[in-house]
Amino acid sequence: MALVADTLNTFFTHDFDCVIDVRSPAEFAEDRVPGAINLPVLDNEERARVGTIYKQESPFKARKIGAALVFRNAAAHVAGPLAHHQGGWRPLIYCWRGGQRSGTFTWMLREIGWRAEVVQGGYKAYRRLVTSALYDNPLPHRLIQLGGYTGTAKTALLPRLAARGIQVLDLEGLARHRGSLLGERPEGQPAQKGFESDLIRALHALDPALPVVVEAESSKIGQINLPPALWDAMKSAPWIEISAPIEARARYLAEAYADILADGPRLTQQLAPLRFFRGHGLVDRWDAMIAEGARLALCRSLAEDHYDPAYRTSMRAQAPRILHREETASLTPDALDELADRLAAHLQKIRI
């Protein structure tokens, strides 16, 4: 029996004990159904080999070799990671199209006595639903953008607002990037499709009847593009703007970007492209600050001479509707807690 997945809710609220992705590790790494585990019936090399035989030699030969590999790998999964399951276990299985890989594995599990089902259409059916939600239809959610100059701790405010009962969407967290020239994180970014899966799952957990606070971003976070439905909703969303003194912002940036500031040669390399936008003189001054270890002065100059002009240009172009402005003299943890209290109290009164 095949599961017909006609809505994303099918994947988010199912009652199966486990979701198993039997595609290759490379396919799984790019994207997967949220919560799925990977038990490949063909690994990366095997899949490439069978595909080459199919195209260059014989479809029959490819299917014969592929079947032997699938059964061998499936048997290893049954004897290994699945061995502890009892007879009532009910897994949901999918591959790329819901074809031979998932069909064969599901047949084997059923023959053992487990109540396995396969996703009709496989991963492609799931991906079509994600694309429809993020590319073809408007978001049902009502967004409020949290804006302000770089270094006003907007990212740090999101979890504080969530702890106070405000719905938030942390795009930088999902994109694994701090959203600026120096925003790279050691773990790297997900693939675009993987980001979109995490995004749609986060959106699914939010109540469309209540506002959702999202940090003001450009249409691209690192190498991740914001899907059209989200970007359109952000462009039309009203703003709440945070402001803080430059001294406080520089201190906050020096702490938030301590890992990047600690690697002088790499930081110099990352700032080099700005010579074409901000001039050689300014970037030479930054290089000197890096060499001297003058982190606070560097962060202040980066804010005043690079990020702030870019923010002002963006604000003139967007001209967002500002619902509320909040000022804070400090960006210490205690000050951010107090700021979050004020923001949450105001957000709870907003109707958009």
Summary of the structure (lengths in Angstrom):
residues: 352
radius of gyration: 24.9
end to end distance: 45.1
largest distance: 72.8
contacts: 1082
relative contact order: 0.11
helix: 54%
strand: 13%
